[in-house]
């Protein structure tokens, strides 16, 4: 049985590597950090259908950080500007810890 995921949230033509980075933020994290085993499982599954070039594989950690920064901005804007909510006003800062974990999770070895 094959599993497929359709993500219609932003329906746009975008960089597939950024989409993979967004998936990593959502699926390969535990708590506020990127888990190497989860990332490896995600990337292995992805590559079974769409192999990454060496350049894309090398760029993936930066795209994961890029995705986390996009999410952090969205959280900040939503909870501090658009719909101010003091209980969630620092929710975006969780992405800082996540971004810091990307290097350790993606470093070879």
C-alpha positions, 0 to 999 in steps of 0.5 A: 500500500502506498501513502500519498499526501496532498498539501493544498494549503498554499497551492502554488508553484514553489521550490520542491526543496522548500516544500521538503523543508516545510515537511521536515519542520512539521514531520521530523521534529520532536519537541522543538528540535529536528530529530535525525532519524525522523529526517532520514526517514522522511528524506528516504521516503521522498527520494524513493519517488523523487531522488535529490541531486547532490546539490539539493541534498547539500542545500536541504539543511538550509531549506529546512532553516528557511522553512522554520524562519517562514513559520516563525514569522507567520507565528509572530505576525499572527500572535503579535500583530494580526490576532494579538494573544499574550499567551502565544506572543513568544510562540515563534521563538520555538523555531529559534531552538529548532533552527539551532538543532538543524545543524546537529541533525544534518551533520554527517556522521 
